[in-house]
Amino acid sequence: MSNKKITQVHNVNPEELAESISTAVEKIFAPFKERFQPQKPTEWKTRKQVGEILSISLVTVDDWTRKNLLTAYRISNKKRYKLSEVENALTKINN
């Protein structure tokens, strides 16, 4: 005597069953799909580019960096700024 288990599904055609299973699986894995999407690469800007973006001088870029209003990253003797952090440094003004 074999130990086969049989499951019977009534009032559902194969296409409906497949769709139901597919929907349930998609719902379960949706959070994982969002979490593991490839991230956009970091866009780096030079001091000059940051000054142009913000319409400020290089002296002001350096001053704001010293005051921790902007965050600079250094490699060798070069400073770079993350564009996203430069944009986030701007504060919203409510009028």
trRosetta pair geometry for C-beta under 8 A, 3 or more apart (Angstrom, degrees):
i j d omega theta_ij theta_ji phi_ij phi_ji
9 12 5.0 -49 147 51 115 118
9 17 6.1 87 114 -97 164 134
12 16 4.9 -129 -164 87 84 121
12 17 5.0 98 141 -60 123 92
12 20 7.6 -39 -157 -1 138 143
13 16 5.1 91 54 10 73 103
13 17 7.2 -141 95 -5 36 91
14 17 5.6 -57 -146 38 33 113
14 18 6.2 33 157 -19 68 106
15 18 5.8 -54 -146 37 30 111
15 19 6.3 30 154 -18 64 107
16 19 5.7 -55 -146 38 31 112
16 20 6.2 33 154 -22 65 107
17 20 5.7 -54 -147 35 29 113
17 21 6.4 27 156 -15 64 106
18 21 5.9 -56 -148 39 30 109
18 22 6.1 32 154 -21 65 110
19 22 5.6 -55 -143 38 29 114
19 23 6.2 31 157 -20 64 106
20 23 5.9 -53 -147 35 27 111
20 24 6.5 26 155 -17 62 108
21 24 5.8 -58 -149 37 31 111
21 25 6.3 28 155 -17 66 108
22 25 5.9 -57 -146 37 29 109
22 26 6.3 29 156 -18 64 108
23 26 5.8 -55 -146 37 29 111
23 27 6.3 31 155 -21 63 107
24 27 5.7 -55 -149 34 30 113
24 28 6.5 28 154 -18 64 106
25 28 5.8 -55 -149 36 32 111
25 29 6.2 7 161 0 67 114
26 29 6.3 -71 -140 50 26 95
26 30 6.3 52 158 -56 65 92
27 30 6.0 -27 -148 -9 27 118
29 32 5.0 -60 -162 46 66 115
29 33 5.8 75 139 -33 85 100
30 33 5.6 -53 -146 30 31 115
30 34 6.7 27 159 -14 64 103
31 34 6.0 -57 -153 37 33 107
31 35 6.2 31 154 -20 67 113
32 35 5.5 -58 -143 39 32 113
32 36 6.0 3 169 3 69 115
33 36 6.8 -73 -140 48 20 90
33 37 7.1 46 156 -56 58 90
34 37 6.2 -32 -159 -15 32 114
40 43 7.9 -21 140 -29 110 95
42 82 5.7 -61 -167 -127 111 103
42 83 7.9 160 -180 25 66 86
42 84 7.5 -92 -138 9 77 115
43 82 7.2 99 70 -160 57 61
43 83 4.2 -16 90 13 107 131
43 84 7.3 114 45 -25 92 82
44 73 7.8 -84 -129 57 114 123
44 80 4.4 -5 -171 180 117 128
44 81 7.0 132 -160 65 64 38
44 82 6.5 -46 -102 -97 59 48
44 83 7.3 -135 -90 -23 11 86
45 49 4.0 -128 -168 93 98 126
45 50 5.1 125 118 -57 124 79
45 53 6.9 -15 -165 -16 162 139
45 80 6.8 136 64 -164 36 73
45 81 4.9 -36 66 67 91 92
45 82 7.7 92 18 -164 87 5
45 83 5.4 100 -23 -74 116 82
45 86 6.6 -24 42 -17 140 152
46 49 4.7 97 50 7 75 101
46 50 7.0 -135 95 -5 40 86
46 78 7.8 -66 -121 -171 91 100
46 79 7.5 97 -153 85 59 72
46 80 6.6 -48 -93 -111 46 67
46 81 7.7 66 170 20 2 90
47 50 5.7 -56 -150 36 30 111
47 51 6.3 33 152 -20 64 106
47 58 5.6 61 144 -136 117 93
47 61 5.1 136 -162 119 88 152
47 62 7.3 20 -146 -58 133 78
47 72 7.9 7 -82 -116 91 124
47 79 5.7 52 -51 81 105 116
47 81 7.4 107 -84 -13 47 115
48 51 5.6 -54 -152 35 31 114
48 52 6.5 29 151 -17 64 105
48 58 6.7 -21 -90 -87 61 108
49 52 5.6 -54 -149 37 34 111
49 53 6.2 37 152 -22 67 104
49 81 8.0 -158 78 49 99 110
50 53 5.6 -51 -145 34 32 113
50 54 6.2 6 162 4 66 111
50 61 5.3 111 96 -127 117 128
50 70 7.0 86 -178 -153 148 153
50 81 5.0 48 -72 41 136 151
50 86 5.6 -143 -130 -116 100 143
51 54 6.4 -71 -142 52 24 92
51 55 7.7 56 165 -122 56 4
51 56 5.3 -110 -143 78 70 67
51 57 6.1 -5 -148 -177 126 11
51 58 5.4 -51 -67 -72 152 56
51 60 7.2 118 -120 63 94 97
51 61 5.0 -78 -70 -44 90 129
52 55 7.3 22 -168 -77 29 44
53 83 7.9 -176 -103 -134 167 87
53 86 6.4 56 95 143 148 143
54 61 7.6 143 50 -87 133 89
54 86 7.1 -120 -50 -179 113 111
56 60 4.0 -100 168 85 117 139
56 61 6.2 145 100 -52 113 74
56 64 7.7 48 121 -12 162 136
57 60 4.8 101 56 6 75 100
57 61 7.2 -128 103 -5 44 85
58 61 5.3 -46 -148 32 39 116
58 62 6.4 39 152 -17 66 102
59 62 5.8 -55 -153 38 31 110
59 63 6.2 32 149 -21 65 108
60 63 5.3 -50 -141 37 35 114
60 64 6.1 33 158 -17 67 105
61 64 6.1 -57 -147 39 26 107
61 65 6.4 30 151 -22 61 107
61 70 6.8 -40 -161 46 67 161
62 65 5.5 -54 -149 34 31 114
62 66 6.5 32 153 -18 65 103
63 66 5.8 -54 -151 35 31 110
63 67 6.3 19 153 -8 65 111
64 67 5.6 -59 -142 47 34 107
64 69 4.0 -73 -168 65 90 118
64 70 4.7 61 121 3 106 106
64 89 7.9 84 166 170 129 148
65 68 7.6 33 180 -77 31 28
65 69 7.5 -79 -63 53 24 73
65 70 4.9 -51 -83 75 65 100
65 71 7.5 121 -135 -109 78 12
65 72 4.8 18 -142 -20 129 120
65 79 7.6 -5 -129 -172 163 148
68 71 7.3 24 -152 -80 65 72
69 89 5.9 92 162 -165 73 123
70 81 6.2 -27 176 -125 114 132
70 85 7.4 109 -153 127 65 104
70 86 6.5 19 -131 -107 106 73
70 89 5.7 -11 -90 -95 67 167
71 81 7.0 130 81 -134 57 81
71 82 7.3 -4 81 26 105 99
71 85 5.4 -64 45 159 109 150
72 79 4.5 -19 -172 -164 126 112
72 80 7.0 128 -163 62 72 32
72 81 5.8 -52 -107 -79 62 81
73 79 7.1 133 68 -158 40 58
73 80 5.1 -35 67 68 93 85
73 81 7.2 156 16 -88 83 31
73 82 7.3 61 -6 -32 125 87
74 77 7.7 -21 -165 -137 104 17
74 78 6.8 149 -152 79 60 47
74 79 5.6 -31 -94 -97 74 63
74 80 7.7 161 -89 19 26 74
75 78 5.5 -18 66 63 76 100
75 80 6.9 7 11 3 101 118
81 85 6.6 -127 180 72 83 110
81 86 5.4 71 145 -57 125 113
82 85 4.2 74 73 9 102 108
82 86 6.9 -172 90 -11 52 82
83 86 5.6 -53 -148 34 35 113
83 87 6.3 32 154 -16 67 105
84 87 5.8 -56 -149 39 31 110
84 88 6.2 29 152 -17 65 109
85 88 5.5 -53 -141 41 34 111
85 89 6.4 47 153 -34 64 99
86 89 5.7 -47 -154 20 30 117
86 90 7.9 37 148 -23 56 91
87 90 6.2 -45 -170 15 40 111
